[in-house]
Amino acid sequence: MVAVIPARFNSTRLPGKPLMKIAGKPLIQWVYQQVIQSPELKRVLVATDDERVKEMVESFGGEAVITSPAHDTGSDRIWEVIQKIPCDGVLNVQGDEPLISPRLVSRVAKSLAKNPEVVITAATQNTSYQDFQSPHQVKVVIDAQGGAVYFSRSAIPHATRDEFTFFYHHYGIYGYSRELLDFFAQIPPSRLERREKLEQLRFIEHQKPIRVLLTKEKSLGVDTLEDKVRVEKVIAQRFRL
């Protein structure tokens, strides 16, 4: 199994985000170094649209490939990459997840190997009402069998501050078979996907099941400058910087 980390240079909110320094290292280096620790992976690549990102990845010993700048999503970018790579399954670890746990990466890979007919992703309980209200924190509603019902940037399911206990905070990792990724790439972006700007809704709208692995592993994506500050605090504590 392989993992591909999509890293588009021109992020809407943080241009040049893959190269943004987080506690002294580029964001993309933190992500790569976490993912490559998973023993379930035979190969880890960064897929980018910019030579500067490719050069940076290669400078710290990683593998990177240039892909088309026209891709709307990370999954579309990964689909281009695996056209030249023999593999049955692939993990998509988003390039703004510097704290993603290698144990979680391995767990997603193992689950995909056992269940190639579904998309695999992960979520954790988040008790922050501020995060619940933030459009930058993606929420997922999960059914009784562990399947994803819906993903949203909105506060779902609805709860007032007094009613709120936790929400399921979605992590930026997916596992899918080559067949499911081919299906994704061959159909246009869906209505809800465009509305929420969440690519996984393309699977939901076309009734392709997504299984959500619940975890206590903590991760923080970097989508804003405030996220950068939060991540740097966690890294300083975790690695005693």
Secondary structure, DSSP 4 states (H G I P E B T S, - for coil): -EEEEEE-SB-SSSBTGGG-EETTEEHHHHHHHHHTT-TT-SEEEEEES-HHHHHHHHHTT--EEE--TT-SSHHHHHHHHHTTS--SEEEEE-TT-TT--HHHHHHHHHHHHH-TTSEEEEEEEE--HHHHH-TTS-EEEE-TTSBEEEEESS--S---TTT---EEEEEEEEEEEHHHHHHHHHSPPPHHHHHHT-TTHHHHHTT--EEEEE---------SHHHHHHHHHHHHHHHT-
